[in-house]
Amino acid sequence: MNKKFCLSSTDKKLGGVCGGIAEYFDIDPLLVRIGFVILVTGFGTGVLAYILLWLLAPRCNEI
C-alpha cells in the first residue's frame, strides 16, 4: 500500500492539515485537532507545525 500525505479537500476546517493527517493514519480528525490544540497551548509548536504543513504539503487533488 503506497500512501502519501496530502491536505484533505473534504475534511478541513482551516487548511486541511488535520484532516489530511487523520486520513493518512486512518484515525478520527478530532483526535488530531485535539493534539494540535495541546501542542499550541502546551508547547507553542503547534502553530508553526500547522503553518509549515499547510504551506509545504500537496493538496490531495494534485497527487
DSSP file (Angstrom, degrees, kcal/mol; ACC not computed):
  #  RESIDUE AA STRUCTURE BP1 BP2  ACC     N-H-->O    O-->H-N    N-H-->O    O-->H-N    TCO  KAPPA ALPHA  PHI   PSI    X-CA   Y-CA   Z-CA
    1    1 A M              0   0    0      0, 0.0     2,-0.9     0, 0.0     0, 0.0   0.000 360.0 360.0 360.0 123.3    0.0    0.0    0.0
    2    2 A N        +     0   0    0      2,-0.0     2,-0.3     0, 0.0     0, 0.0  -0.789 360.0 176.0-109.0  88.8    1.6    3.3   -1.1
    3    3 A K        -     0   0    0     -2,-0.9     2,-0.4    21,-0.0    21,-0.0  -0.714   8.8-168.1 -94.3 144.0    0.0    6.1    0.9
    4    4 A K        -     0   0    0     -2,-0.3     2,-0.3     2,-0.0    59,-0.1  -0.986  24.3-116.1-128.7 142.5    1.1    9.7    0.6
    5    5 A F        +     0   0    0     -2,-0.4     2,-0.3    19,-0.0    16,-0.1  -0.574  44.4 157.2 -76.6 136.2    0.3   12.5    2.9
    6    6 A C        -     0   0    0     -2,-0.3     2,-0.3    14,-0.2    53,-0.2  -0.975  47.5 -87.1-151.2 161.8   -1.7   15.4    1.4
    7    7 A L  B     -a   59   0A   0     51,-2.8    53,-1.7    -2,-0.3    10,-0.2  -0.531  49.4-114.7 -71.6 133.8   -4.0   18.1    2.6
    8    8 A S        -     0   0    0      8,-2.3    12,-0.2    -2,-0.3    11,-0.1  -0.464  24.9-171.0 -71.7 136.8   -7.6   17.0    2.9
    9    9 A S  S    S+     0   0    0     -2,-0.2     3,-0.2    10,-0.1    -1,-0.1   0.566  86.8  39.7 -99.9 -12.2  -10.1   18.6    0.5
   10   10 A T  S    S+     0   0    0      1,-0.2     2,-0.7     6,-0.1    -2,-0.1   0.770 115.7  44.3-105.7 -34.1  -13.1   17.1    2.1
   11   11 A D  S    S+     0   0    0      5,-0.1     2,-0.4    18,-0.0     8,-0.3  -0.712  80.8 129.3-116.3  79.6  -12.4   17.2    5.9
   12   12 A K        +     0   0    0     -2,-0.7    -3,-0.0    -3,-0.2    -5,-0.0  -0.990  31.5 174.6-136.5 143.5  -11.0   20.7    6.5
   13   13 A K  S    S-     0   0    0     -2,-0.4    -1,-0.1     0, 0.0    -2,-0.0   0.718  91.0  -7.6-106.8 -42.4  -11.7   23.4    9.0
   14   14 A L  S    S-     0   0    0      0, 0.0    -2,-0.1     0, 0.0     0, 0.0   0.674 139.3 -15.5-119.9 -66.7   -8.8   25.8    8.1
   15   15 A G  S    S-     0   0    0      0, 0.0    -3,-0.1     0, 0.0    -8,-0.0   0.505  85.1-107.4-123.9  -7.5   -6.3   24.3    5.7
   16   16 A G  S  > S+     0   0    0     -9,-0.1    -8,-2.3    43,-0.0     4,-2.1   0.518  81.3 122.6  92.6   5.8   -7.0   20.6    5.7
   17   17 A V  H  > S+     0   0    0      2,-0.2     4,-2.5   -10,-0.2     5,-0.2   0.960  76.5  42.5 -67.0 -51.9   -3.8   19.7    7.6
   18   18 A C  H  > S+     0   0    0      1,-0.2     4,-2.4     2,-0.2    -1,-0.2   0.893 115.6  50.4 -64.4 -39.8   -5.6   17.8   10.5
   19   19 A G  H  > S+     0   0    0     -8,-0.3     4,-2.2     2,-0.2    -1,-0.2   0.884 110.8  49.6 -64.3 -38.6   -7.9   16.1    8.0
   20   20 A G  H  X S+     0   0    0     -4,-2.1     4,-2.3     2,-0.2   -14,-0.2   0.901 111.3  48.1 -66.9 -41.7   -5.0   15.0    5.9
   21   21 A I  H  X S+     0   0    0     -4,-2.5     4,-2.3     2,-0.2    -2,-0.2   0.914 112.3  50.2 -64.1 -42.4   -3.1   13.6    8.9
   22   22 A A  H  X>S+     0   0    0     -4,-2.4     5,-2.1     1,-0.2     4,-0.8   0.899 111.5  47.7 -63.9 -40.9   -6.2   11.8   10.0
   23   23 A E  H  <5S+     0   0    0     -4,-2.2     3,-0.2     3,-0.2    -1,-0.2   0.899 111.4  51.4 -65.8 -39.9   -6.8   10.3    6.6
   24   24 A Y  H  <5S+     0   0    0     -4,-2.3    -2,-0.2     1,-0.2    -1,-0.2   0.919 120.2  33.0 -63.8 -45.0   -3.1    9.2    6.4
   25   25 A F  H  <5S-     0   0    0     -4,-2.3    -1,-0.2    -5,-0.1    -2,-0.2   0.431 107.3-124.8 -92.7   0.5   -3.1    7.5    9.7
   26   26 A D  T  <5 +     0   0    0     -4,-0.8     2,-0.3    -3,-0.2    -3,-0.2   0.932  66.5 126.6  55.2  52.4   -6.8    6.4    9.4
   27   27 A I  S   <S-     0   0    0     -5,-2.1    -1,-0.2    -6,-0.1    -2,-0.1  -0.788  70.2 -74.8-128.5 173.1   -7.9    8.0   12.7
   28   28 A D    >>  -     0   0    0     -2,-0.3     4,-1.1     1,-0.1     3,-1.0  -0.533  34.5-138.6 -71.2 129.3  -10.6   10.4   13.8
   29   29 A P  H 3> S+     0   0    0      0, 0.0     4,-2.5     0, 0.0     5,-0.2   0.796 100.7  66.3 -59.8 -28.4   -9.8   14.0   12.7
   30   30 A L  H 3> S+     0   0    0      1,-0.2     4,-2.4     2,-0.2     5,-0.2   0.886  97.7  53.2 -61.5 -37.5  -11.0   15.2   16.1
   31   31 A L  H <> S+     0   0    0     -3,-1.0     4,-2.0     2,-0.2    -1,-0.2   0.891 109.4  48.4 -63.6 -39.3   -8.1   13.4   17.8
   32   32 A V  H  X S+     0   0    0     -4,-1.1     4,-2.1     2,-0.2    -2,-0.2   0.912 111.2  50.1 -67.2 -42.3   -5.6   15.2   15.5
   33   33 A R  H  X S+     0   0    0     -4,-2.5     4,-2.1     1,-0.2    -2,-0.2   0.898 109.7  50.5 -64.2 -39.9   -7.2   18.6   16.2
   34   34 A I  H  X S+     0   0    0     -4,-2.4     4,-2.3     1,-0.2    -1,-0.2   0.902 108.6  53.7 -62.9 -40.0   -7.1   18.0   19.9
   35   35 A G  H  X S+     0   0    0     -4,-2.0     4,-2.2     1,-0.2    -2,-0.2   0.899 108.2  48.7 -60.6 -41.7   -3.4   17.1   19.5
   36   36 A F  H  X S+     0   0    0     -4,-2.1     4,-2.4     2,-0.2    -1,-0.2   0.882 109.2  52.8 -66.8 -37.5   -2.7   20.4   17.7
   37   37 A V  H  X S+     0   0    0     -4,-2.1     4,-2.7     2,-0.2     5,-0.3   0.910 109.7  49.2 -63.3 -41.0   -4.5   22.3   20.4
   38   38 A I  H  X>S+     0   0    0     -4,-2.3     4,-2.8     1,-0.2     5,-0.6   0.910 111.3  49.4 -63.8 -41.8   -2.3   20.6   23.1
   39   39 A L  I  X>S+     0   0    0     -4,-2.2     5,-2.1     3,-0.2     4,-1.3   0.891 113.6  46.5 -64.0 -38.6    0.8   21.5   21.1
   40   40 A V  I  <5S+     0   0    0     -4,-2.4    -2,-0.2     4,-0.2    -1,-0.2   0.945 121.8  34.0 -68.9 -48.1   -0.3   25.1   20.7
   41   41 A T  I  <5S+     0   0    0     -4,-2.7    -2,-0.2    -5,-0.2    -3,-0.2   0.844 127.3  36.6 -80.0 -32.8   -1.2   25.6   24.3
   42   42 A G  I  <5S+     0   0    0     -4,-2.8    -3,-0.2    -5,-0.3    -2,-0.2   0.899 137.2   6.9 -87.7 -43.2    1.3   23.4   26.0
   43   43 A F  I  <<S-     0   0    0     -4,-1.3    -3,-0.2    -5,-0.6    -4,-0.1   0.623  82.8-130.9-118.6 -19.9    4.5   23.8   23.9
   44   44 A G  S   <S+     0   0    0     -5,-2.1     4,-0.4    -6,-0.2    -4,-0.2   0.507  80.5 104.6  80.7   3.7    3.7   26.5   21.4
   45   45 A T     >  +     0   0    0     -6,-1.0     4,-2.4     1,-0.2    -5,-0.2   0.606  55.3  81.2 -92.8 -12.0    5.0   24.5   18.5
   46   46 A G  H  > S+     0   0    0     -7,-0.5     4,-2.6     1,-0.2     5,-0.2   0.858  88.8  52.9 -63.9 -37.5    1.6   23.6   17.0
   47   47 A V  H  > S+     0   0    0      2,-0.2     4,-2.4     1,-0.2    -1,-0.2   0.939 112.3  44.3 -65.1 -46.6    1.1   26.9   15.2
   48   48 A L  H  > S+     0   0    0     -4,-0.4     4,-2.5     2,-0.2     5,-0.2   0.920 114.8  49.1 -64.0 -44.0    4.5   26.6   13.4
   49   49 A A  H  X S+     0   0    0     -4,-2.4     4,-2.4     2,-0.2     5,-0.2   0.915 112.1  48.7 -61.9 -43.7    4.0   23.0   12.6
   50   50 A Y  H  X S+     0   0    0     -4,-2.6     4,-2.5     2,-0.2    -2,-0.2   0.929 112.6  47.3 -63.3 -45.9    0.5   23.6   11.2
   51   51 A I  H  X S+     0   0    0     -4,-2.4     4,-2.2     2,-0.2    -2,-0.2   0.914 112.6  49.1 -64.0 -42.7    1.7   26.5    9.0
   52   52 A L  H  X S+     0   0    0     -4,-2.5     4,-2.5     1,-0.2     5,-0.3   0.923 113.5  46.0 -63.4 -44.1    4.6   24.6    7.7
   53   53 A L  H  X S+     0   0    0     -4,-2.4     4,-2.3     1,-0.2    -1,-0.2   0.897 111.7  52.6 -64.8 -39.0    2.5   21.6    6.8
   54   54 A W  H  < S+     0   0    0     -4,-2.5    -2,-0.2    -5,-0.2    -1,-0.2   0.890 116.3  39.3 -63.0 -40.0   -0.2   23.9    5.2
   55   55 A L  H  < S+     0   0    0     -4,-2.2    -2,-0.2    -5,-0.2    -1,-0.2   0.842 124.5  35.3 -79.3 -34.6    2.4   25.6    3.0
   56   56 A L  H  < S+     0   0    0     -4,-2.5    -3,-0.2    -5,-0.2    -2,-0.2   0.746  94.7  88.3 -97.7 -25.4    4.5   22.5    2.1
   57   57 A A  S  < S-     0   0    0     -4,-2.3   -51,-0.1    -5,-0.3     2,-0.1  -0.499  76.2-120.1 -78.4 143.0    2.1   19.6    1.8
   58   58 A P        -     0   0    0      0, 0.0   -51,-2.8     0, 0.0     2,-0.2  -0.418  27.4-107.5 -75.8 156.7    0.5   19.0   -1.6
   59   59 A R  B >>  -a    7   0A   0    -53,-0.2     3,-1.8     1,-0.1     4,-0.6  -0.563  29.0-117.0 -78.6 150.0   -3.3   19.1   -2.0
   60   60 A C  G >4 S+     0   0    0    -53,-1.7     3,-0.8     1,-0.3    -1,-0.1   0.822 114.0  55.3 -60.3 -33.3   -4.9   15.7   -2.5
   61   61 A N  G 34 S+     0   0    0      1,-0.2    -1,-0.3   -54,-0.2   -53,-0.0   0.601 100.9  60.3 -77.8  -8.7   -6.2   16.6   -5.9
   62   62 A E  G <4        0   0    0     -3,-1.8    -1,-0.2     1,-0.2    -2,-0.2   0.609 360.0 360.0 -89.6 -13.3   -2.6   17.5   -7.1
   63   63 A I    <<        0   0    0     -3,-0.8    -1,-0.2    -4,-0.6    -2,-0.1   0.468 360.0 360.0 -85.3 360.0   -1.3   14.0   -6.4
